Amino acid sequence: MKKVALVLGSDSDWPVIKPAREQLKFYGIDYEVRVLSAHRTPEEAAEYARQARDHGFGVIICAAGMAAHLAGAFAAHTILPVIGIPVKGGMLDGLDALLSTVQMPPGIPVAAVTVNGAKNAAILAAEILAVSDSTLAAKLSEERENIRRQTLEKDIK
């Protein structure tokens, strides 16, 4: 199975990305966590993105706040799917990060999840990897069924 890269624009984003790590562990997906910045370490970030596919990665998840250029910078340097997690904070409380993540030019897509939506980012990464992994697809289907059952139980209460 391919790995997932979890890239934080700053180590202060660790509490936000932690649920993604937990979800990837739940699915049995190997991952690597890096702190790389589109602005403070642009060369290192670009090189990591360029080499990600050769190093066995199948999806890259980037978490960044405010200007949130990290996911876009990664997408510019790889053909792997990139998922952006806009991080809450700054003057606009995450709206600026959300808009920076989704406003990509044609030809350089970035998938975006909700502000601080690390768990959904990991689930989306798993769904992407499950296209070619039937065992992972079965785990995802089982989890969906569990969510459905739990919701119906709450409805009964």
DSSP file (Angstrom, degrees, kcal/mol; ACC not computed):
  #  RESIDUE AA STRUCTURE BP1 BP2  ACC     N-H-->O    O-->H-N    N-H-->O    O-->H-N    TCO  KAPPA ALPHA  PHI   PSI    X-CA   Y-CA   Z-CA
    1    1 A M              0   0    0      0, 0.0    29,-0.1     0, 0.0     2,-0.0   0.000 360.0 360.0 360.0 142.8    0.0    0.0    0.0
    2    2 A K        -     0   0    0    127,-0.1    28,-0.2     1,-0.1    55,-0.2  -0.327 360.0-121.6 -69.0 156.1    1.2    3.5   -0.7
    3    3 A K  E     -a   57   0A   0     53,-2.7    55,-3.2    26,-0.1    56,-1.1  -0.467  14.5-128.2 -93.6 168.6    2.0    5.8    2.2
    4    4 A V  E     -ab  59  31A   0     26,-1.9    28,-1.8    53,-0.2     2,-0.5  -0.976  12.8-142.7-118.8 133.3    0.5    9.2    3.0
    5    5 A A  E     -ab  60  32A   0     54,-2.2    56,-3.5    -2,-0.4     2,-0.6  -0.845   9.5-161.3 -93.7 127.0    2.6   12.3    3.7
    6    6 A L  E     -ab  61  33A   0     26,-3.4    28,-2.6    -2,-0.5     2,-0.5  -0.944  14.0-173.2-107.4 112.9    1.3   14.6    6.4
    7    7 A V  E     -ab  62  34A   0     54,-3.3    56,-2.8    -2,-0.6     2,-0.4  -0.931   7.9-163.8-116.8 125.5    2.9   18.0    6.0
    8    8 A L  E     -ab  63  35A   0     26,-2.9    28,-1.9    -2,-0.5    56,-0.2  -0.870  18.0-148.3-105.7 136.7    2.5   20.8    8.5
    9    9 A G  S    S+     0   0    0     54,-2.3     2,-0.3    -2,-0.4    31,-0.2   0.735  89.4   8.1 -71.7 -21.7    3.3   24.4    7.6
   10   10 A S  S >  S-     0   0    0     53,-0.3     3,-2.1    27,-0.0    -1,-0.2  -0.983  73.5-118.8-155.1 149.0    4.3   24.9   11.2
   11   11 A D  G >  S+     0   0    0     -2,-0.3     3,-1.6     1,-0.3    -1,-0.0   0.725 110.6  72.4 -65.5 -17.7    4.8   22.7   14.3
   12   12 A S  G 3  S+     0   0    0      1,-0.3    -1,-0.3     2,-0.1     4,-0.2   0.648  86.8  66.0 -69.0 -12.5    2.0   24.7   15.9
   13   13 A D  G X> S+     0   0    0     -3,-2.1     4,-1.8     1,-0.2     3,-0.8   0.460  71.6  99.9 -84.6  -1.8   -0.4   22.9   13.5
   14   14 A W  H <> S+     0   0    0     -3,-1.6     4,-1.8     1,-0.2    -1,-0.2   0.895  76.3  53.9 -54.6 -46.4    0.3   19.5   15.2
   15   15 A P  H 34 S+     0   0    0      0, 0.0    -1,-0.2     0, 0.0    -2,-0.1   0.846 110.4  49.5 -59.0 -30.4   -2.9   19.5   17.3
   16   16 A V  H <4 S+     0   0    0     -3,-0.8   102,-0.4    -4,-0.2     4,-0.3   0.894 114.1  42.6 -72.9 -40.5   -4.9   20.0   14.1
   17   17 A I  H >X S+     0   0    0     -4,-1.8     4,-1.6     1,-0.2     3,-1.2   0.672  90.3  88.8 -82.8 -17.5   -3.2   17.2   12.2
   18   18 A K  H 3X S+     0   0    0     -4,-1.8     4,-2.2     1,-0.3    -1,-0.2   0.856  82.4  56.3 -52.7 -42.6   -3.2   14.7   15.0
   19   19 A P  H 3> S+     0   0    0      0, 0.0     4,-2.2     0, 0.0    -1,-0.3   0.834 104.3  54.9 -60.9 -29.4   -6.7   13.3   14.2
   20   20 A A  H <> S+     0   0    0     -3,-1.2     4,-2.5    -4,-0.3    -2,-0.2   0.923 107.2  49.8 -66.4 -43.1   -5.4   12.5   10.6
   21   21 A R  H  X S+     0   0    0     -4,-1.6     4,-2.2     1,-0.2    -1,-0.2   0.922 111.3  48.8 -60.3 -44.6   -2.6   10.5   12.1
   22   22 A E  H  X S+     0   0    0     -4,-2.2     4,-2.1     1,-0.2    -1,-0.2   0.897 111.6  49.2 -63.4 -40.8   -4.9    8.6   14.3
   23   23 A Q  H  X S+     0   0    0     -4,-2.2     4,-1.7     2,-0.2    -1,-0.2   0.901 110.0  50.7 -67.4 -40.7   -7.3    7.8   11.4
   24   24 A L  H  X>S+     0   0    0     -4,-2.5     5,-2.7     1,-0.2     4,-0.7   0.901 110.0  50.9 -63.1 -40.5   -4.4    6.6    9.2
   25   25 A K  H ><5S+     0   0    0     -4,-2.2     3,-1.0     1,-0.2    -2,-0.2   0.918 105.9  56.1 -60.1 -43.3   -3.3    4.3   12.0
   26   26 A F  H 3<5S+     0   0    0     -4,-2.1    -1,-0.2     1,-0.3    -2,-0.2   0.877 111.2  43.3 -56.6 -40.3   -6.8    3.0   12.3
   27   27 A Y  H 3<5S-     0   0    0     -4,-1.7    -1,-0.3    -5,-0.1    -2,-0.2   0.556 114.4-116.9 -83.0  -8.6   -6.8    2.1    8.6
   28   28 A G  T <<5 +     0   0    0     -3,-1.0     2,-0.5    -4,-0.7    -3,-0.2   0.786  61.7 152.3  76.8  27.3   -3.2    0.6    8.8
   29   29 A I      < -     0   0    0     -5,-2.7    -1,-0.3    -6,-0.2     2,-0.1  -0.805  43.3-129.4 -95.0 126.4   -1.8    3.2    6.4
   30   30 A D        +     0   0    0     -2,-0.5   -26,-1.9   -28,-0.2     2,-0.3  -0.440  35.1 176.1 -69.6 147.4    1.8    4.1    6.8
   31   31 A Y  E     -b    4   0A   0    -28,-0.2     2,-0.4    -2,-0.1   -26,-0.2  -0.952  24.7-146.4-148.2 164.6    2.5    7.8    6.9
   32   32 A E  E     -b    5   0A   0    -28,-1.8   -26,-3.4    -2,-0.3     2,-0.5  -0.999  13.6-147.3-135.5 136.9    5.3   10.3    7.5
   33   33 A V  E     +b    6   0A   0     -2,-0.4     2,-0.3   -28,-0.2   -26,-0.2  -0.904  21.8 172.8-107.6 130.8    5.0   13.7    9.2
   34   34 A R  E     -b    7   0A   0    -28,-2.6   -26,-2.9    -2,-0.5     2,-0.6  -0.965  29.1-140.8-132.9 151.4    7.1   16.6    8.1
   35   35 A V  E     +b    8   0A   0     -2,-0.3     2,-0.3   -28,-0.2   -26,-0.2  -0.944  41.4 150.9-110.6 107.5    7.2   20.3    9.0
   36   36 A L        -     0   0    0    -28,-1.9     2,-0.4    -2,-0.6    -2,-0.1  -0.993  30.1-147.7-138.4 142.3    7.8   22.2    5.7
   37   37 A S     >  -     0   0    0     -2,-0.3     4,-1.2     1,-0.1     8,-0.4  -0.912  16.2-145.8-118.1 137.9    6.7   25.7    4.8
   38   38 A A  T  4 S+     0   0    0     -2,-0.4    -1,-0.1     1,-0.1     8,-0.1   0.754 107.4  29.8 -65.0 -23.6    5.8   27.2    1.4
   39   39 A H  T  4 S+     0   0    0    -30,-0.1    -1,-0.1     2,-0.1   -30,-0.0   0.799 126.4  37.1-106.6 -38.7    7.4   30.4    2.6
   40   40 A R  T  4 S+     0   0    0      1,-0.2    -2,-0.1   -31,-0.2     3,-0.1   0.774 133.9  20.2 -90.5 -27.2   10.1   29.6    5.1
   41   41 A T  S  X S+     0   0    0     -4,-1.2     4,-2.5     1,-0.1     5,-0.2  -0.382  73.2 151.3-134.3  56.9   11.5   26.4    3.4
   42   42 A P  H  > S+     0   0    0      0, 0.0     4,-2.3     0, 0.0     5,-0.2   0.866  73.4  48.6 -62.8 -38.2   10.3   26.7   -0.2
   43   43 A E  H  > S+     0   0    0      2,-0.2     4,-2.3     1,-0.2     5,-0.2   0.926 114.0  45.8 -67.9 -43.6   13.1   24.7   -1.8
   44   44 A E  H  > S+     0   0    0      2,-0.2     4,-2.4     1,-0.2    -1,-0.2   0.894 113.3  50.1 -66.4 -39.7   12.9   21.8    0.7
   45   45 A A  H  X S+     0   0    0     -4,-2.5     4,-2.3    -8,-0.4    -2,-0.2   0.925 112.0  47.7 -63.6 -44.4    9.1   21.7    0.3
   46   46 A A  H  X S+     0   0    0     -4,-2.3     4,-2.5    -5,-0.2    -2,-0.2   0.906 112.4  49.1 -63.8 -42.2    9.3   21.6   -3.5
   47   47 A E  H  X S+     0   0    0     -4,-2.3     4,-2.0     2,-0.2    -1,-0.2   0.906 110.2  50.5 -65.6 -41.8   11.9   18.9   -3.4
   48   48 A Y  H  X S+     0   0    0     -4,-2.4     4,-1.0     1,-0.2    -1,-0.2   0.925 112.3  47.9 -60.9 -44.5    9.9   16.8   -1.0
   49   49 A A  H >< S+     0   0    0     -4,-2.3     3,-0.5     1,-0.2     4,-0.5   0.916 110.8  50.9 -62.6 -43.9    6.8   17.1   -3.2
   50   50 A R  H 3< S+     0   0    0     -4,-2.5     4,-0.3     1,-0.2     3,-0.2   0.854 117.1  39.5 -62.8 -35.3    8.8   16.3   -6.4
   51   51 A Q  H 3X S+     0   0    0     -4,-2.0     4,-1.4     1,-0.2    -1,-0.2   0.523  88.6  95.3 -93.2  -6.7   10.3   13.1   -4.8
   52   52 A A  T <<>S+     0   0    0     -4,-1.0     5,-2.2    -3,-0.5     3,-0.4   0.889  84.4  48.4 -56.5 -46.2    7.1   11.9   -2.9
   53   53 A R  T >45S+     0   0    0     -4,-0.5     3,-1.6     1,-0.2    -1,-0.2   0.920 110.9  50.7 -62.5 -43.5    5.9    9.5   -5.6
   54   54 A D  T 345S+     0   0    0     -4,-0.3    -1,-0.2     1,-0.3    -2,-0.2   0.745 106.1  58.0 -65.5 -22.9    9.3    7.9   -5.9
   55   55 A H  T 3<5S-     0   0    0     -4,-1.4    -1,-0.3    -3,-0.4    -2,-0.2   0.237 126.3 -96.3 -93.5  13.2    9.4    7.5   -2.2
   56   56 A G  T < 5S+     0   0    0     -3,-1.6   -53,-2.7     1,-0.3     2,-0.2   0.594  74.8 143.0  90.6  11.4    6.2    5.4   -2.1
   57   57 A F  E   < -a    3   0A   0     -5,-2.2    -1,-0.3   -55,-0.2   -53,-0.2  -0.609  26.2-179.6 -85.5 147.1    3.6    8.1   -1.3
   58   58 A G  E    S+     0   0A   0    -55,-3.2     2,-0.3     1,-0.4   -54,-0.2   0.586  70.7  20.6-114.9 -20.9    0.2    8.0   -2.9
   59   59 A V  E     -a    4   0A   0    -56,-1.1   -54,-2.2    21,-0.1     2,-0.5  -0.992  62.4-149.4-148.9 146.0   -1.4   11.0   -1.3
   60   60 A I  E     -ac   5  82A   0     21,-2.4    23,-2.9    -2,-0.3     2,-0.5  -0.984   8.3-164.2-119.9 129.4   -0.1   14.2    0.3
   61   61 A I  E     -ac   6  83A   0    -56,-3.5   -54,-3.3    -2,-0.5     2,-0.4  -0.960   8.8-169.0-111.6 126.6   -2.1   16.0    3.1
   62   62 A C  E     -ac   7  84A   0     21,-3.0    23,-3.3    -2,-0.5     2,-0.5  -0.964   5.9-165.2-119.7 130.2   -1.0   19.6    3.8
   63   63 A A  E     +ac   8  85A   0    -56,-2.8   -54,-2.3    -2,-0.4     2,-0.3  -0.958  23.8 148.6-114.1 125.7   -2.2   21.6    6.8
   64   64 A A  E     - c   0  86A   0     21,-1.8    23,-2.3    -2,-0.5     2,-0.2  -0.994  27.1-146.0-154.3 151.8   -1.6   25.3    6.9
   65   65 A G  E >   + c   0  87A   0     -2,-0.3     3,-2.3    21,-0.2     4,-0.2  -0.564  63.0   6.8-112.7 178.1   -3.3   28.5    8.2
   66   66 A M  T 3  S+     0   0    0     21,-0.6    34,-0.3     1,-0.3    -2,-0.1  -0.307 137.4  13.5  51.4-111.3   -3.7   32.1    7.2
   67   67 A A  T 3  S-     0   0    0     -2,-0.2    -1,-0.3     1,-0.1    -3,-0.0   0.805  88.7-166.8 -63.9 -27.6   -2.3   32.4    3.6
   68   68 A A    <   +     0   0    0     -3,-2.3     4,-0.4     1,-0.1     3,-0.2   0.837  29.7 149.7  47.2  51.1   -2.3   28.6    3.4
   69   69 A H     >  +     0   0    0     -4,-0.2     4,-2.8     1,-0.2     5,-0.2   0.508  44.1  93.5 -86.8  -4.8   -0.2   28.3    0.3
   70   70 A L  H  > S+     0   0    0      1,-0.2     4,-2.5     2,-0.2     5,-0.2   0.924  84.4  45.1 -59.4 -51.8    1.3   24.9    1.4
   71   71 A A  H  > S+     0   0    0      1,-0.2     4,-2.8    -3,-0.2    -1,-0.2   0.915 116.2  47.6 -60.9 -43.1   -1.1   22.6   -0.4
   72   72 A G  H  > S+     0   0    0     -4,-0.4     4,-1.7     2,-0.2    -1,-0.2   0.889 110.3  51.8 -64.3 -39.9   -1.0   24.6   -3.6
   73   73 A A  H  < S+     0   0    0     -4,-2.8     4,-0.5     2,-0.2    -2,-0.2   0.902 112.4  46.4 -64.2 -40.1    2.8   24.8   -3.5
   74   74 A F  H >< S+     0   0    0     -4,-2.5     3,-1.7    -5,-0.2     4,-0.4   0.937 109.8  53.1 -65.6 -45.8    2.9   21.0   -3.1
   75   75 A A  H >< S+     0   0    0     -4,-2.8     3,-0.8     1,-0.3    -1,-0.2   0.815 102.6  59.8 -60.0 -30.3    0.4   20.5   -5.9
   76   76 A A  T 3< S+     0   0    0     -4,-1.7    -1,-0.3     1,-0.2    -2,-0.2   0.710 111.1  40.9 -69.1 -18.8    2.6   22.6   -8.2
   77   77 A H  T <  S+     0   0    0     -3,-1.7     2,-0.3    -4,-0.5    -1,-0.2   0.281 115.4  42.2-115.9   9.7    5.4   20.2   -7.7
   78   78 A T    <   -     0   0    0     -3,-0.8   -28,-0.1    -4,-0.4     4,-0.1  -0.986  56.6-144.6-150.0 158.0    3.7   16.7   -7.9
   79   79 A I  S    S+     0   0    0     -2,-0.3    -4,-0.1   -29,-0.1     3,-0.1   0.372  71.8 109.2-101.3   2.0    1.1   14.8   -9.8
   80   80 A L  S    S-     0   0    0    -31,-0.2     2,-0.2     1,-0.1   -21,-0.1  -0.409  86.3 -91.0 -69.2 152.8    0.0   13.0   -6.6
   81   81 A P        -     0   0    0      0, 0.0   -21,-2.4     0, 0.0     2,-0.5  -0.473  43.9-157.0 -63.4 135.2   -3.4   14.0   -5.1
   82   82 A V  E     -c   60   0A   0     27,-0.3    29,-2.6   -23,-0.2     2,-0.5  -0.970   6.2-163.5-119.0 129.5   -2.9   16.8   -2.6
   83   83 A I  E     -cd  61 111A   0    -23,-2.9   -21,-3.0    -2,-0.5     2,-0.4  -0.956  10.2-150.3-113.3 126.9   -5.5   17.4    0.2
   84   84 A G  E     -cd  62 112A   0     27,-3.8    29,-2.0    -2,-0.5   -21,-0.2  -0.824   7.0-162.4-100.8 134.1   -5.4   20.7    2.0
   85   85 A I  E     -c   63   0A   0    -23,-3.3   -21,-1.8    -2,-0.4     2,-0.3  -0.935  16.7-145.4-109.3 106.3   -6.5   21.2    5.6
   86   86 A P  E     -c   64   0A   0      0, 0.0    30,-3.2     0, 0.0     2,-0.5  -0.565  17.8-138.0 -70.0 132.4   -7.2   24.9    6.2
   87   87 A V  E     -c   65   0A   0    -23,-2.3   -21,-0.6    -2,-0.3    10,-0.2  -0.801  14.2-118.2-100.1 131.8   -6.1   25.6    9.8
   88   88 A K        +     0   0    0     -2,-0.5     2,-0.3   -23,-0.1     6,-0.2  -0.324  68.6  71.7 -64.4 143.2   -8.3   27.9   12.0
   89   89 A G      > +     0   0    0      1,-0.1     5,-1.5   -23,-0.0     3,-0.3  -0.845  47.1  81.3 142.0-175.5   -6.7   31.1   13.3
   90   90 A G  T > 5S-     0   0    0     -2,-0.3     3,-1.3     3,-0.2    -1,-0.1  -0.115  97.9 -47.2  73.7-175.6   -5.6   34.5   12.1
   91   91 A M  T 3 5S+     0   0    0      1,-0.3    -1,-0.2     2,-0.1     0, 0.0   0.803 141.0  42.6 -62.8 -32.2   -7.8   37.5   11.5
   92   92 A L  T > 5S-     0   0    0     -3,-0.3     3,-1.8     0, 0.0    -1,-0.3   0.275 106.7-122.9-103.5  11.2  -10.5   35.6    9.6
   93   93 A D  T < 5S-     0   0    0     -3,-1.3    -3,-0.2     1,-0.3    -2,-0.1   0.794  79.1 -38.3  57.2  34.8  -10.5   32.6   11.9
   94   94 A G  T 3><S+     0   0    0     -5,-1.5     4,-2.5    -6,-0.2    -1,-0.3   0.146 116.4 103.0 105.9 -18.9   -9.7   30.1    9.1
   95   95 A L  H <> S+     0   0    0     -3,-1.8     4,-2.7     1,-0.2     5,-0.2   0.906  83.0  52.0 -62.8 -40.3  -11.7   31.5    6.3
   96   96 A D  H  > S+     0   0    0     -7,-0.2     4,-2.2     1,-0.2    -1,-0.2   0.906 110.8  47.7 -61.2 -41.1   -8.6   33.0    4.8
   97   97 A A  H  > S+     0   0    0     -8,-0.2     4,-1.8   -10,-0.2    -2,-0.2   0.900 111.4  50.9 -66.8 -40.9   -6.9   29.6    4.9
   98   98 A L  H  X S+     0   0    0     -4,-2.5     4,-2.2     2,-0.2     5,-0.2   0.948 112.4  45.5 -61.1 -49.3  -10.0   27.9    3.4
   99   99 A L  H  X S+     0   0    0     -4,-2.7     4,-1.8     1,-0.2    -2,-0.2   0.887 111.9  51.9 -64.1 -38.5  -10.1   30.4    0.5
  100  100 A S  H  < S+     0   0    0     -4,-2.2    -1,-0.2   -34,-0.3    -2,-0.2   0.845 111.6  48.5 -64.6 -32.7   -6.3   30.1   -0.1
  101  101 A T  H  < S+     0   0    0     -4,-1.8    -2,-0.2     1,-0.2    -1,-0.2   0.883 117.2  38.0 -76.1 -39.4   -6.7   26.3   -0.2
  102  102 A V  H  < S+     0   0    0     -4,-2.2     2,-1.8     1,-0.2    -2,-0.2   0.692  94.5  83.9 -89.2 -18.0   -9.6   26.1   -2.6
  103  103 A Q     <  +     0   0    0     -4,-1.8    -1,-0.2    -5,-0.2    -4,-0.0  -0.474  61.1 150.5 -87.5  70.1   -8.7   28.9   -5.0
  104  104 A M        -     0   0    0     -2,-1.8     3,-0.1     6,-0.1     6,-0.1  -0.740  47.0-110.9-102.3 149.3   -6.3   27.0   -7.2
  105  105 A P    >   -     0   0    0      0, 0.0     3,-1.9     0, 0.0    -1,-0.1  -0.371  48.9 -79.4 -74.1 156.8   -5.7   27.7  -10.9
  106  106 A P  T 3  S+     0   0    0      0, 0.0     0, 0.0     0, 0.0     0, 0.0  -0.271 118.1  27.4 -54.5 136.6   -6.9   25.3  -13.6
  107  107 A G  T 3  S+     0   0    0     -3,-0.1     0, 0.0     0, 0.0     0, 0.0   0.229 107.6  75.5  95.9 -13.6   -4.5   22.4  -14.0
  108  108 A I    <   -     0   0    0     -3,-1.9   -32,-0.1     2,-0.0   -33,-0.1  -0.644  69.4-175.2-128.5  73.5   -3.2   22.4  -10.4
  109  109 A P        -     0   0    0      0, 0.0     2,-0.4     0, 0.0   -27,-0.3  -0.374  12.4-173.2 -76.6 150.0   -6.0   20.9   -8.3
  110  110 A V        -     0   0    0     -8,-0.1     2,-0.3    -2,-0.1   -27,-0.2  -0.986  19.2-138.6-134.6 127.1   -6.1   20.7   -4.5
  111  111 A A  E     -d   83   0A   0    -29,-2.6   -27,-3.8    -2,-0.4     2,-0.4  -0.673  24.9-157.5 -80.3 141.2   -8.8   18.8   -2.6
  112  112 A A  E     -d   84   0A   0     -2,-0.3     2,-0.2   -29,-0.2   -27,-0.2  -0.960  11.1-165.2-125.9 141.3   -9.9   20.7    0.5
  113  113 A V        -     0   0    0    -29,-2.0     3,-0.1    -2,-0.4     4,-0.1  -0.588  43.6 -68.3-108.3 177.7  -11.6   19.6    3.6
  114  114 A T  S >  S-     0   0    0     -2,-0.2     3,-2.4     1,-0.2    -1,-0.2  -0.123  70.3 -71.2 -62.8 162.6  -13.3   21.7    6.2
  115  115 A V  T 3  S+     0   0    0      1,-0.3   -28,-0.2   -30,-0.1    -1,-0.2  -0.369 124.5   1.9 -57.0 128.6  -11.3   24.0    8.5
  116  116 A N  T 3  S+     0   0    0    -30,-3.2     2,-1.3     1,-0.1     3,-0.3   0.713  91.9 146.7  62.1  24.3   -9.4   21.8   10.9
  117  117 A G    <>  +     0   0    0     -3,-2.4     4,-1.8   -31,-0.3    -1,-0.1  -0.311   4.6 142.3 -89.1  53.2  -10.8   18.8    9.2
  118  118 A A  H  >  +     0   0    0     -2,-1.3     4,-2.2  -102,-0.4    -1,-0.2   0.862  68.0  55.7 -63.7 -38.1   -7.9   16.4    9.6
  119  119 A K  H  > S+     0   0    0     -3,-0.3     4,-2.2     1,-0.2    -1,-0.2   0.941 109.7  46.3 -61.9 -45.7  -10.0   13.3   10.2
  120  120 A N  H  > S+     0   0    0      1,-0.2     4,-2.8     2,-0.2    -1,-0.2   0.852 108.6  56.9 -64.9 -33.3  -11.9   13.8    6.9
  121  121 A A  H  X S+     0   0    0     -4,-1.8     4,-2.3     2,-0.2    -1,-0.2   0.918 108.8  46.3 -62.1 -42.0   -8.6   14.5    5.1
  122  122 A A  H  X S+     0   0    0     -4,-2.2     4,-2.4     2,-0.2    -2,-0.2   0.892 112.2  50.3 -67.9 -39.2   -7.3   11.1    6.3
  123  123 A I  H  X S+     0   0    0     -4,-2.2     4,-2.5     2,-0.2    -2,-0.2   0.926 111.2  49.0 -64.3 -43.7  -10.5    9.4    5.2
  124  124 A L  H  X S+     0   0    0     -4,-2.8     4,-2.2     2,-0.2    -2,-0.2   0.908 110.4  51.1 -62.1 -41.5  -10.3   11.0    1.8
  125  125 A A  H  X S+     0   0    0     -4,-2.3     4,-2.4     1,-0.2    -1,-0.2   0.914 110.4  49.6 -60.5 -42.5   -6.7    9.9    1.5
  126  126 A A  H  X S+     0   0    0     -4,-2.4     4,-2.3     1,-0.2    -2,-0.2   0.902 108.9  52.2 -63.7 -40.8   -7.8    6.4    2.4
  127  127 A E  H  X S+     0   0    0     -4,-2.5     4,-0.5     2,-0.2    -1,-0.2   0.888 109.3  50.0 -62.6 -38.8  -10.6    6.5   -0.2
  128  128 A I  H >< S+     0   0    0     -4,-2.2     3,-1.0     1,-0.2     4,-0.3   0.936 113.9  44.4 -63.8 -46.4   -8.1    7.5   -2.9
  129  129 A L  H >< S+     0   0    0     -4,-2.4     3,-1.4     1,-0.2    -2,-0.2   0.820 103.8  65.9 -67.4 -30.4   -5.7    4.7   -1.9
  130  130 A A  H >< S+     0   0    0     -4,-2.3     3,-1.1     1,-0.3     7,-0.2   0.638  78.2  83.0 -69.5 -13.6   -8.7    2.2   -1.8
  131  131 A V  T << S+     0   0    0     -3,-1.0    -1,-0.3    -4,-0.5    -2,-0.2   0.856 109.4  23.6 -56.0 -33.7   -9.2    2.6   -5.5
  132  132 A S  T <  S+     0   0    0     -3,-1.4     2,-0.4    -4,-0.3    -1,-0.3   0.121 116.4  71.5-119.6  20.8   -6.5    0.0   -6.0
  133  133 A D    <>  -     0   0    0     -3,-1.1     4,-2.1     1,-0.1    -1,-0.1  -0.851  52.2-174.0-140.7 101.3   -6.6   -1.7   -2.6
  134  134 A S  H  > S+     0   0    0     -2,-0.4     4,-2.0     1,-0.2     5,-0.1   0.807  86.1  56.8 -68.4 -30.1   -9.7   -4.0   -1.9
  135  135 A T  H  > S+     0   0    0      2,-0.2     4,-1.8     1,-0.2    -1,-0.2   0.930 110.3  44.3 -65.8 -44.4   -8.7   -4.6    1.7
  136  136 A L  H  > S+     0   0    0      1,-0.2     4,-2.3     2,-0.2    -2,-0.2   0.891 110.5  55.5 -66.3 -39.3   -8.7   -0.9    2.5
  137  137 A A  H  X S+     0   0    0     -4,-2.1     4,-2.3    -7,-0.2    -1,-0.2   0.890 106.4  51.6 -59.9 -39.0  -11.9   -0.5    0.5
  138  138 A A  H  X S+     0   0    0     -4,-2.0     4,-2.4     2,-0.2    -1,-0.2   0.899 108.2  51.1 -65.5 -40.4  -13.5   -3.1    2.8
  139  139 A K  H  X S+     0   0    0     -4,-1.8     4,-2.3     2,-0.2    -2,-0.2   0.908 110.6  49.2 -61.9 -41.7  -12.4   -1.3    5.9
  140  140 A L  H  X S+     0   0    0     -4,-2.3     4,-2.3     2,-0.2    -2,-0.2   0.914 111.0  49.3 -64.3 -42.7  -13.9    1.9    4.6
  141  141 A S  H  X S+     0   0    0     -4,-2.3     4,-2.1     1,-0.2    -2,-0.2   0.897 110.7  50.6 -62.9 -41.0  -17.2    0.2    3.8
  142  142 A E  H  X S+     0   0    0     -4,-2.4     4,-2.2     1,-0.2    -1,-0.2   0.907 110.0  49.5 -63.7 -42.1  -17.3   -1.3    7.3
  143  143 A E  H  X S+     0   0    0     -4,-2.3     4,-2.3     2,-0.2    -2,-0.2   0.904 109.1  52.4 -65.3 -40.0  -16.6    2.0    8.9
  144  144 A R  H  X S+     0   0    0     -4,-2.3     4,-2.3     1,-0.2    -1,-0.2   0.910 109.2  50.1 -60.6 -41.5  -19.4    3.6    6.8
  145  145 A E  H  X S+     0   0    0     -4,-2.1     4,-2.6     2,-0.2    -1,-0.2   0.899 109.0  51.8 -64.5 -40.4  -21.8    0.9    8.0
  146  146 A N  H  X S+     0   0    0     -4,-2.2     4,-2.6     2,-0.2    -2,-0.2   0.907 109.7  49.5 -61.2 -42.0  -20.8    1.5   11.6
  147  147 A I  H  X S+     0   0    0     -4,-2.3     4,-2.1     2,-0.2    -2,-0.2   0.908 111.0  50.2 -63.0 -42.3  -21.5    5.2   11.2
  148  148 A R  H  X S+     0   0    0     -4,-2.3     4,-2.3     2,-0.2    -2,-0.2   0.937 112.0  47.1 -61.4 -47.6  -24.9    4.5    9.7
  149  149 A R  H  X S+     0   0    0     -4,-2.6     4,-2.3     1,-0.2    -2,-0.2   0.915 111.0  51.2 -61.7 -44.2  -25.8    2.1   12.5
  150  150 A Q  H  X S+     0   0    0     -4,-2.6     4,-1.9     1,-0.2    -1,-0.2   0.892 110.2  49.9 -61.7 -39.6  -24.7    4.6   15.2
  151  151 A T  H  X S+     0   0    0     -4,-2.1     4,-1.8     2,-0.2    -1,-0.2   0.908 110.3  49.5 -66.1 -41.8  -26.8    7.3   13.6
  152  152 A L  H  X S+     0   0    0     -4,-2.3     4,-1.9     1,-0.2    -2,-0.2   0.873 108.7  53.5 -65.2 -36.5  -29.9    5.1   13.5
  153  153 A E  H  X S+     0   0    0     -4,-2.3     4,-1.7     1,-0.2    -1,-0.2   0.895 108.5  49.6 -63.5 -39.8  -29.4    4.2   17.1
  154  154 A K  H  < S+     0   0    0     -4,-1.9    -1,-0.2     1,-0.2    -2,-0.2   0.867 108.0  54.4 -66.0 -35.1  -29.3    7.9   18.0
  155  155 A D  H  < S+     0   0    0     -4,-1.8    -2,-0.2     1,-0.2    -1,-0.2   0.893 106.2  51.7 -65.0 -39.4  -32.5    8.4   16.0
  156  156 A I  H  <        0   0    0     -4,-1.9    -1,-0.2     1,-0.3    -2,-0.2   0.888 360.0 360.0 -64.7 -39.4  -34.2    5.6   18.0
  157  157 A K     <        0   0    0     -4,-1.7    -1,-0.3    -5,-0.1    -2,-0.2   0.503 360.0 360.0 -66.9 360.0  -33.2    7.3   21.3
